[in-house]
Amino acid sequence: MDSKAEASSALSARAGHVVRISVPVNVANDFTLFTNMLKDLGGRLGCKQCISGAACFFDLEKDYVVNEKGQILNR
Amino acid sequence: MSVPELGIGLTYHPVLDRVIEEHPGLIQVLEIEPQTHWVKPDPLSHVCLVDKLALKTIQSYPCHKLMHSIGFPVGGSRLPDEIQYDLHREMIDALQVPWMSEHLSFNKAAYNNHEYLTGFMLPPLQTRDGIKAAVRSIEVMKSKIPVPLAVETGVNYLRRLPTQISDGKFLAHVTEEADCGILLDLHNLLTNQINGRQTIDEFLSEIPLDRVWELHVAGGKMRGNYYIDSHSGKVPEQLLEKAEKLIPRLPNLGAIIFEMFPDYVAGIGIESVRKDLQHLNRIWDNRHKKRSANYQRSKHENILQDKIGTISAITPIEWENHLAALVTSQTELTPVSALNEDPAIELIRGLIQSFRASMVSESFRYTARLLMISLGIEEYEKLLSDFWKERTPEPFASSEGENFVRYVESRNIDVFGLSETIAFERAYIQTLMDGKDRIVPFSFDPLSFMKALGDGRVPQKIYEGNYELALEGGEPLDSPIFHHQAVIH
């Protein structure tokens, strides 16, 4: 979302209106710029694939989030 | 019995669509893990549906299909869930698979009279009673599915107890007595060898090679002192060499499947996957030229004559309950001291936890990120750890995620925007499932807030006000025109 749209929706809200933001479900999860690795519903909500090792998705997420200074939290 | 010769293939995941489309000559088989293509309309119910669009996509590929089940193991004393048979039969019919495989492992146990799923395939008790339990499970499954069944050799990180027979001997007895095929996972054997269990050669000398219908190959990595079966990269060179020597000795081999966990594909690159597929195709093409004329069953037949002691200090069901309770962190101490003292227990605990934490992040990604950013990683991991003690694992990410957010809600954690973020993600999942429109109220601008979480950072500014985020539904999930792109990002 660009800053112009951000400011516009904020202004509307301050004017006392309810701001309804319509998001088609097919883009509702597209706020993120992160990863296109898991693209199917099964991968996101279903059973994990079979391995007898470790899943790495949580580790990737830990390395992705940053604090207010932009520093990676996982240290 | 013999099975048709299908060729080389991959474990199917939509992430690999590009590889499949760009390399049709290298891939003759897609192996489907059925449970990964099921969805739960309600995360808290037991009802599952086959994802029809995924099924249609898989059907559209002009190659053979195999089915490798991952939630229905046949190595334990508890029988596979009746509820899964209909879904298996539906997929077997739709994909016309010539045989199906399952794991010679267990994934169900009980603690304090509560039966639960372990979230991980665990090794069965390798005794005479353990053989009997596995044979019973296999026979029941064989009677309920319309295609032949093969069982997969598992990874076993534990030390072998003196009262247990070797891995090869156990597999030989089970498959001969149950009269079924073998899915020989060479990477599992390599993992076991590196971690100090049976060597690959010794294992192979003990099993009926004419029962091997399928091979699995994969890559792994070290985790602490253990080599783990993570399916995280290239197939090790030594494994390809082993496969090349072994394949001519397998008179009934039908397929070789390269297993790759989708989360790792970006890391190793499509090119690397292509090279491994090329190598496997060369081995496959040469299999008849090198076929050994002197296949012998003698050694393994001798093994079947060996007497297996019937006296064991522990029954299969006790083994399953104790081992599962330890690795799911429900207890630190069982009556089996060798299990309590095995350092692999800590490893398996960590592996199960990596799955559980990943499932929460996959299903409730923004909630998980908000908690990580607001509480810090350490505090968030402590929260997960407390949750794991309260709830046993769920096989579906949506169910594991829903259980976790319910736990978070019960803790009344003071994090700005938490309840709205949970409400949004819950509504998002429900709308994906049923296609219905939903409205989620926010007391601040949701777009700038979610955008920040999407970028993995703390929201810089909060624009307070009355907002509603309207999720516009589409076709419900079991409709053939549901758009999967809904979650491509």
Interface residues (C-beta under 8 A of the other chain):
Chain A: M1 A5 E6 S9 A10 S12 A13 R14 H17 V18 V19 R20 I21 S22 V23 P24 V25 N26 A28 N29 D30 F31 T32 L33 F34 T35 N36 M37 L38 K39 D40 L41 G42 G43 R44 L45 G46 C47 K48 Q49 C50 I51 S52 G53 A54 A55 C56 F57 F58 D59 L60 E61 K62 Y64 V65 V66 N67 E68 G70 L73 N74
Chain B: T11 H13 P14 V15 E33 Q35 T36 H37 W38 V39 K40 P43 D51 A54 H68 I70 G71 H103 F120 M121 G154 V155 N188 T191 A218 G220 K221 R223 I228 D229 S230 H231 S232 E259 F261 P262 D263 Y264 V265 A266 G350 L351 S354 F355 A357 S358 M359 V360 S361 E362 S363 R365 Y366 A368 R369 M372 I373 G376 I377 P395 F396 A397 S398 G401 Y428 I429 T431 L432 G435 I439 D445 P446 L447 S448 M450 K451 L453 G454 D455 G456 R457 V458 Q460 Y463 E464 G465 N466 Y467 E468 L469 A470 L471 E472 G473 G474 L477 H483 H484 Q485 A486 V487 I488 H489
